[in-house]
Amino acid sequence: MTEKSANKTKLQIPKLGLGTNKVGGHNLFKNLEDSNGYAVIRQALDSGIQLLDTAFIYGKGRSEEIIGDVLQDYDRSKVIIATKAAQDPSQDFAPNNKPEFLKKAVDEALKRLKTDYIDIFYIHFPDETTAKDEAVAALNELKQAGKIKYIGVSNFSLEQIKEANRNGQVDIVEDHYSLVHRDAEKEMLPYLQEQNIAFVPYFPLASGLLTGKYTLADHAKFDNFTTSEYETIIKALDEVKIIGEKHNATVAQAILAWYMANPMMSTVIPGARVPEQVTMNVAALNVTLTAEEYKTIDNLFADFSK
């Protein structure tokens, strides 16, 4: 699998990973089956996916437990595990970035994952009181101790990222970004590139909207977009479908290929509820967009970068 040198720390990230909020995330999604969760992780690893992105809040530890169980049958050194924590059960799951909480969260994640190190550990959400550089300094202590390899933050504002990175210790940022949610392009992504910090977009398929399975009649399911915006998206996806067909690919696979070709993206981590969705995502690795196709897709969604 092709890899990119992501940042100053030489963190190597496969260009396609797996988001696992639907693996054990019973508190987030209805009708999830643990059996599917186990099968999804196995299918991902058997298909060559090397990056698994999870979090404590995905099932309040259940996603990590499932991954930890499956990992026992695979070579741990060939799997990159990224997990996140911040929600404090003792504070009704409000964000907590205090050093002592983060250190405890890492230790508990290690137990659930049944491993002695975590490749990437993110502070999942900022709290309102902890100095962000102090929170990161605590993680740096764990990095020096070998419990984690790389330090990340997620859902931080640009100012919070800058505060967290005051001592140059932030390795990677994960945040909301897609072709229809491009705010990060204005200031965040230029800063991350300047600082040589990796970037991972979540919700890359915009909760299914960018898979091409919806029509104009489905606007009510995506009422966060105006009628005009939604029409623009559906028309754009019709054009993406044509590009995808040239590569024997679906709309979703063409969109994933766009992320993988984007130099600002270090990886893309679409989720999966069932193993078949993993297989469909992995097939995107076979789609190589031409420079013109890449630019066409970018331009189709240009209105969302303003």
C-alpha positions, 0 to 999 in steps of 0.5 A, a space after each residue: 500500500 502506498 504511503 505518504 510521509 505525513 509530517 516532521 515526525 516521519 509518521 507514515 500513514 496509509 492513504 486509506 484507513 477505516 473509521 470504526 464508529 460503526 464498530 461497537 458504537 451502539 450509543 451512536 447508531 441503531 441496530 449495530 451488531 457486534 458480529 458485524 463489527 468483528 467481521 468488519 475489522 477482520 475484512 479490513 485487515 485481510 484486505 490490506 487496510 493498515 490504519 484503524 481509527 477508533 475512539 473511547 466514545 464509540 460504544 464507550 470503549 466497545 469499539 476498542 475492545 472489538 479491535 483489541 480482540 481481533 488484533 490478537 490474530 494479526 501482526 500488531 506491528 503491521 497495524 496502525 491504531 489511532 484512538 481518541 479520548 476526552 469524554 469524562 464518564 465522571 462528568 457526564 461525558 463532558 470533555 476533560 483535557 487535564 493531564 491526569 485524565 488523559 494519562 488515565 484514558 491512555 492506560 484504559 485504552 491500552 487495556 481495551 485494545 490489548 496492546 502495549 502501545 497506541 500508534 496515534 492518540 488524539 485528544 478527541 474534543 477540547 475542554 474549556 479550561 485546560 491549557 492545550 499545550 499542558 494537555 499535549 505535554 502530558 501526552 508527550 510524557 507518554 510518548 517518551 515512555 513508549 505508550 503512544 507514538 504520535 500525538 493528535 488533537 481533534 475538533 480543535 479550533 485553529 487557535 486551540 491547535 496553535 496553543 496545543 502546538 506551542 512546543 511543536 509537539 502536535 503530530 496530527 490533526 483530525 477534523 471535519 472535512 469533506 468536499 461539501 464542508 471545506 472550511 478547513 481550507 481557509 486557514 487550518 490546512 495552510 497552518 498544518 502544512 506550514 507546521 508539517 502536521 498531518 491531517 485526517 478528515 472525518 465524515 469524508 462521504 458527508 454521512 452518505 451524501 457523497 456516495 451518490 445514492 441520494 436524489 433531489 427528493 431526499 433533501 429533507 435528510 440533509 436539511 443542513 444544506 439549502 435547496 440551492 446547495 443541495 441541488 448543486 451537490 446532486 448535479 455535481 455527483 451526476 458529473 462524478 458518476 461519469 468520471 467514476 464510470 471511466 474507471 469502473 468505479 462508483 461515485 463513492 470510490 471516485 470521491 475517495 480517490 479524490 481525497 487520496 490524491 489530495 496533497 493536503 490529506 494524509 489519509 482518508 478513513 471512511 467507515 463501514 457497518 458491514 464487511 461488504 462496505 469495506 470491500 467497496 472502500 478498498 476498491 477505491 485504491 484502484 482508482 487513479 484520477 487524472 489531473 484533469 479529473 481531479 481538478 474537475 471534481 474539485 471545481 464541481 464543489 468549489 462553492 463549498 470552499 468559499 
